[in-house]
Amino acid sequence: GGGDGSFGVVAAEGGVEDALAEVEREGAHERGVGVAPTYIIQNPALSEEAGDEPFQFTVADLSGSDLSTLPEDITLWVMDNEFPDTLISRDNDRLACEITEHIYSKFWWHKFSARAFADAMERAVIRLKHEGHPLDVPTIDSDNDIHIWVRWHLVLPAATSGTKTADSIRAAFDLVWHRADSILENSDSVLILGKDQGPALDRLKQIGERLQERGYFTYIIKGQPDRSGEGVVQKVLRYALSSKFVVIENTEPSGHLYELPHVTKLAECVTVILQEEGKGATWMFEDAYAKHAHWHKVTYDPTKLPEAVDGAAAWAEEFVKGYTQYQIDHLPWLST
């Protein structure tokens, strides 16, 4: 095999059994087949002997390997101390790194519940994907929420070095973890207001579904439980103030015209107004867009509502990011 990390290695003359015995690690995990760092065998007989089981690797093994020559029918299982549990396979010129976080709820230390954090990790992957990170396919499996497995894919070029792959896996795991924590700690939800009857309600639901596809948790006021002693405006403000931003569908007049000044002027919530081209519930707030930087209007072709929602979310995220940086730059108690 040689010490160059290449996967293009031929089985030993003694046969498959001898080859495996020669490189088997003492105490290899039952899920994987232990092998030496440069000894992933391209011989079909060895692949058949391993079956569907992945070859167990350490981070040191991975760092010394040339993944561009990894046979496509072989999967590496990287399991090491202080490293995310990861399965690596190659598909043409891409590496698919399936990262797994196993949460055991009985020994879970985070202040948010194990299931809530798992859901937040799934949403974090979706959000990060839409922001341009090479992450995809988030899934959650659980055993009655006692054992929870959150999995997602990191996609890298096959030419990525083993060391860089290991660094990228660590970075991807940390990125998802911290974004999930931020989603729970600093609300990442969106309040959707507008006419909530008949076809207009269906439109609000379409807006909500599109935002959920982007990883947001959404609220439509009509679908939220009422509290005794709480007025409508109080309810709206409770959800608005706990949301990252507010989307108001303003094509048709409804009670949102009464709620809008409280949400956008009084509470100063970041707000995007969506309305169909050539339509609108009122002209009353038209000049407010010039006065208030945290308001923004998006007009849309009714056949392109999803794209309009994407644009609304992108604007809101950019505004929040810019405003946050401005505060850090100018407020001494935030700049330390």
N, C-alpha and C positions, 0 to 999 in steps of 0.2 A: 503493500500500500504506500509506503513513503510518508514523509511528514509534512507534505504540503497542504493537507486538509482536503484533498480531492476526494470526491465520492466515487470516482471511477476505479474501483478496486475489485480484484478477482478473488474468488474463494480459495482457501488454502487447499493443497493437494489432498489432505486427509479427508476431505468431504465436508458436507454441511455441518455435521455434528461437531467435528473437530474445530471447524472455523468458529462456530458459536462458543464452544468451550474455551477456545484460546482467548476470546475477547470478553467473555462474560464477566460482569462485575459481581463481586460478592454481595449478596443481599439485594439484587435487582428487584425493583417493585413488580408485583404480580401483573400490573397492567402493561408493562413494557418489556422489551428485550434489551438487556444491557449490552452495550458495544463500546469498543474503544473509539476515541475521538475521530480517528481517520479511517475507521473500518466499517463504513456503511457499504455493504456489498451489493454490487450490481448484478451478481449472479442470480438468475431466476430461481434456482433451487433454494437459495437462502431466503429470498423474499417469500417463497411458498412455505418454508419452514416457519417463518415468523407469522404467516397468515395476515390477519387484519391488525395484529398488534403493532403499535409504534415502537421504534427503537428509542430506548431511554438515553437521554443526553444530559450532561451538566452544562452550565454556562461556559466553563472552560472548554468543553468539547465544541460547543457552538462557535465560540470565538476563534477556534482554530480551523474552521471548516469553510470550504468553498461551496456555498449553497447553490450556485448556478449549475452545478453538475449533479444535484440531487435527483435521483430517478423519480419520476412522477408517481410510481406505485409504492413509494416508501414515505412514511410519515415519521418525523422526529417528535419525540415527547421530551420537552425540556422541563425538568423538575429539579430545582435546586433551592438551597436556603436563600431567603430574601429575594426570591425571583418569582414572577407570576407563572403559574402552571400554563404551559403553552404547547400546542401541537403545530408543527410546521410541515407544510407540503408545498410542492412546486407545481404550477400549472403553466406550461410554456415559459413565458418570460416574467411570471409573477410568483411571488411567495405569498401564500395564505397562512397567516399566523393566527390561530384561534386561541385567544386568551381567555382563561377561566378564573373567576373569583368565586371561591367556595365560602359561603357565609353559614356559620353554625349558630343558629339563633339562641341556643341555650348559653353560649358564651360570648354573645355579641355585646360589645362595649359602647357603641355609638349611642348618642342620646336619642336619635331617631330609630324606630324599630327596624329590624333586619329586613322585613318585607318592603317597608317604605324606602330603605336605602337601595335595595335591589331594583325596585321600580325606577328610582332616580338614576341609577347607573344605566339602565336601558335607555331612558330618555336622554341621558348625557351623550351616549354614543350617537343617537339620532341627531342631536343638536350639533355635535362636533363634526359629523359627516356633512351636514348642510353648510358648515363654516369652512369646508374644504379639507378637512383632515381625512387621511386614507383609512377610515374606520367604517365598518358595515356589519350587517347581519346580527344585531343584538337579540339574544334569546334569554329566557329565564326558565329553568327547571327547578322543581322543588318537591320535597317530601313532606307534605303537610306543613310547609313553611318552617320546618325544623332545620333541615338542610336545604340551602338555596344555592343554586349554581347560576351565575350570570356569565354568559359567554358572548364574545364579539370577535370580529375579524379585523386584523391589521393587515393591509395589503401593501407589499413592498416590491420593488423591482428584484428579479431573481439575481441580478448582478450585485446586490447589496452584500457587503462583506459580513462574515459571521459576527464580528465585533459590533459593527453598526446595527445589525439586526437585533442583537441583544440589547443595545442601548435604546433602540426604537421601541422594543417591547416594553422595557421599563418605563419609557416616557409615555407610551400610550396608556399603560395601566395607571400611572400617576395622574395623567390628564383626565381620564374618565372618573377616577376616584374623586379628585378635587372638584370637578364640575358637578358630580352628583352631590357632594357635600354642599356646594354653593347653591344648587337647585333647591335643596331643603332648607338651608340656612337663610338664604336671600331669595325670597319667593320668585319662581320662574314661571308663574302662571299668568294667564291673560283673561281679562274680563271682556265679554262681548255683549254690547248693548245694541238696541234697535227694535224695530217692530217685531213682536214675538207672537204673531198670530198668522194662521194660514200659510200661504207660500212664503211669506216673509220669514217665518220661523224656520222653514226649511233652508232658507238662505243663511240664517245665523248658524244653523247646524253644519252647513257646508263650510262656512268660515272656520268653525270649531274643529271640524275634521281635518282641514288643511293644516291648521296650526298644530294639531296633535301629531300629524305626520312629520312635523318639524321638531317634535320633542317637547312641546309645551303642554301644560295642563290647563284646560280651559273651563270657564264658567259662563253659562247663560243664566241670568238672574231668575228667569221663570222656572228653571229646573232646580233651583236651590231651595232648601227648606226655610220656612219663615220662623222667626222667633217672636214669642209673645212680648208685647211691649215695644217692639222695634218697628219703626215706620219704613216705608219703601225707600226713601232717600238714605236713611241710616243703613239699611241692608245693602244698597248699592255702594255706599261709601266704604262699608266694611270689606266688601270684595275688591273694590277698586284700590284701596290703600294696601291690600295684601298682594296685589298683582304687579308684575313688572311693567306692564303697559295695558292700555285699554283700547279696544277696537270698537268703533261705533258705526254701524251700518245706517247711513243717513239718506237712503233713497226715498223712503216714505215716512211721513210724519207719524209720531207715536209718543209715548211717554218719555222716550229718551231725550226729547227736547227740554223737558223739565229737569231731567237728571244731569244733562250735559254741563250746565254752568257749575253745579256742585262738584262734579268730578274733575273738570278741567280747570276751572277758575279758582274755586275755593280750595280744593285738595291738591291742585297743581299736578295731577297725574299725567304722565306721558300718554298722549292720546293720538290715535290715527283715525281719521274720518274716511270711511269708504262710501262712495255713492256712484250710481250708474251715470254714465255720460249723458248729459242733457236733462238730468233729473236732480232732485234734491228736496229734502223735507222743508227747508226754510232758507232764506237769505240772511237771517238774523245774525249768524255767526261768521259770515263770509269774510268780514274785515278782521276778524280775530286771528286768522292765520298769520297776518302780517305783524300783529302785536305780540303774539306769544310763540316763542321758539319751540315750546314743547307740544304744540298742536301741528298736525300735518294732514292735508287732504289728499286722497288718492281717488281719482275718477277711473272707472273701468268699463270696458265692454262687457256686457252680461255673460258673454260666452267665454270670458277670460278671467273669471273671478279667482281661480286658484293663483294665477300669476299676480293678481292685485294683492292678494293676501300675503304672498311671498314678499312683494315689495313693501307692504306695510310693516311686516315683521323686520325686514332688513333695515328700514328707516328707523324704527323704534330702537333696535339694538345699537345702531350707530349713534343715535342721539344719546342714549344712556351711557354708552362708552365715552363719548366726548364730554358729556356733562360731568361724569365721574372724574375724568382726568382734570377737568377745569377746577373742580373742588380740591383735588389733591394738590394742584399747583398753587392755589390761591388761599386755601384755608389752613392756617398753621397747625390746627389740631388734627388735620387729616394728612398732613405732609410728613409727619414723623413716623 
